[in-house]
Amino acid sequence: MSSDEAGSETGSETGSETGSETGRETVAPSRRSWLRRNRVGLVLLPIALAAALAGNAERLQTLWWEDALHAPQRPDSAGVVHFVDAYDDGHHAWPIRPALSLVSVARVDSLPGSDGEPRPVTLPTGAVLHKVTLHVEADPNMILTGCTLALADEDGTRWETGSRAFEVDASEPFSPCTPDDHPGPGWLPKDEQPVVEADEVRPAGYDVDSYVVTPADARPTEVWVWWDEPRFAALPITSTDEG
Amino acid sequence: MRLPRPRRSTFGVGALVVAGLAVTQSLDALLPSATGADFGTGAQRPFVREGIVGTPIALRTGDLTVKAVEGATTLEESGAYPVTTEAVFVVVHFTWKPQREKGTIAVAEVAGGDDRVFRATSIGSGRDGVTCPFPPPGVTAECTAVVELPRDALPGASVTLSTNAIDEGLDDVARVDLGVDAATSGSWGRGRTATVSSGLVGLS
C-alpha cells in the first residue's frame, strides 16, 4: 500500500467520525452494483477455471487414459471387430488393423500335447480352464505379435492368457493372436525393417486358440484383445459359447 | 497511527481465506499424512490397513491373509542352499487373492521399534525377499516374505506388505504387528529353521 492511499484512508476515517452512520449508508455498495462492477470478472472466472484445469490435463492423458484399457472397439452386425490401432515409438511405426471375431469360448480340462493328443491339466483349487478360439483376418505383412487376450466380466474384472496358473505336460500357445508356427513378420529394436522367416509366413485368415484360468464362479461376458493400452477389441460372449 | 477501519467486503475476504484454510486442513487430515513430499512419504504415504494373523485384510486390489509370523536364524528353500544369519529372519507366511486384475505382493517392510526400516522386495537378495506368484483374479496364492534385521530392532516392530515396489503412495498396504517385546526379542526365533514356499493353492 502506498503512503498516499494510507493517508487518504486515515483522512476519510477521521473526517467522517461524526457522520459515519449516514456516510456508510450512502457508500455501502448494494448487491446489484457489486455484481455490475464485477461482471467482467465473473464472466471470466469460469473460463479461467476451465483453462487452469485444461492446463493440467496432460496428466490425465499420460497417467490415466494411456495407462489402462479405456477405449473399447465393438463388433459390427456380423460380429467382427475391425480393430484400428498403431505401433509408434517415434522411430518406427506400423498399423495394427486386423479383423477379429470370436469363434468359441469353451470350458476344457486338457491342452493338446506336441503329438496333438490331449494332456490333462491340473488347476488351482476352485479354478476352471477356458479355451478361447479367435478368428483373425489380416494382411500377412502386418506385424501382429505382442497381443494380449483376456476374459472380462461385467465389472471389468479380467483374466488374462499366459497366467501360468496351471500345470500340464504341454506348452501353452505362444500368442493368442498369431499361429505358433506361422507368426508372420516380427520386429526387434536391432532390425531396420520387420523380418519374416520364409517358413513363418502367416496366412491371410486363421483360427487361433488360447487358454484362460478363472475361478469356477466367474461369469465372463466379453473377450478382450489388445496390443497397446488404451485401445482394445471387446467381443461379446454369446450365452451358447459356455457349455 | 490508527488502523484503517475494515470494510464489510474485507470480512468476506477474511471468511474466504479462513474457509480455504479449513478445507485444506480437512483434506490434510483425510489424506494419509502432512509432512514430506517424496514418493511414498508424507502426503503421498500409503493407506495402512492394520490386521492380525489369521484374519483377511481387504486391500484395494485384493485380499491378503497373514497365516503366520515367525522368527528364524536358518532359511530353507527348495532348490537352494540353506541360509543362516547372526541376526534374525522375520518370516511372514501369507495368502494373496487379487480382485480385478492379476497382481502380486512385491514388498515387505519391517519398521523397527526405533526409526529404522528394513525392506525386502520380490527381487530378492538371495537371503531375504518376497516370494509370491501372480495369480489371476479370484485365485489364491501362498507366499512367503523374509526380512533380515538385527535383534535390537525387534521390540515393537511391525511388518508391512504392499503390491507395488516402485511407488506404494496413496495405495493400500497391510500391516501386522510382530508381537515381539524387549523381553522376548533376545530369544525370538533363535536356532529355528523356517521354510520359504510359494505357489497357487491346489498346485504342487
Chai-1 contact restraints between the chains, C-beta under 6 A:
chainA,res_idxA,chainB,res_idxB,connection_type,confidence,min_distance_angstrom,max_distance_angstrom,comment,restraint_id
A,E9,B,P4,contact,1.0,0.0,6.0,A-B,restraint_1
A,E13,B,R5,contact,1.0,0.0,6.0,A-B,restraint_2
A,P124,B,V139,contact,1.0,0.0,6.0,A-B,restraint_3
A,P124,B,L200,contact,1.0,0.0,6.0,A-B,restraint_4
A,P124,B,V201,contact,1.0,0.0,6.0,A-B,restraint_5
A,P124,B,G202,contact,1.0,0.0,6.0,A-B,restraint_6
A,P124,B,L203,contact,1.0,0.0,6.0,A-B,restraint_7
A,T125,B,V201,contact,1.0,0.0,6.0,A-B,restraint_8
A,T125,B,G202,contact,1.0,0.0,6.0,A-B,restraint_9
A,A127,B,V139,contact,1.0,0.0,6.0,A-B,restraint_10
A,T157,B,R100,contact,1.0,0.0,6.0,A-B,restraint_11
A,T157,B,P137,contact,1.0,0.0,6.0,A-B,restraint_12
A,W159,B,P136,contact,1.0,0.0,6.0,A-B,restraint_13
A,S163,B,P136,contact,1.0,0.0,6.0,A-B,restraint_14
A,A165,B,P136,contact,1.0,0.0,6.0,A-B,restraint_15
A,A165,B,V139,contact,1.0,0.0,6.0,A-B,restraint_16
A,A165,B,L200,contact,1.0,0.0,6.0,A-B,restraint_17
A,E167,B,L203,contact,1.0,0.0,6.0,A-B,restraint_18
A,V213,B,P136,contact,1.0,0.0,6.0,A-B,restraint_19
A,P215,B,G138,contact,1.0,0.0,6.0,A-B,restraint_20
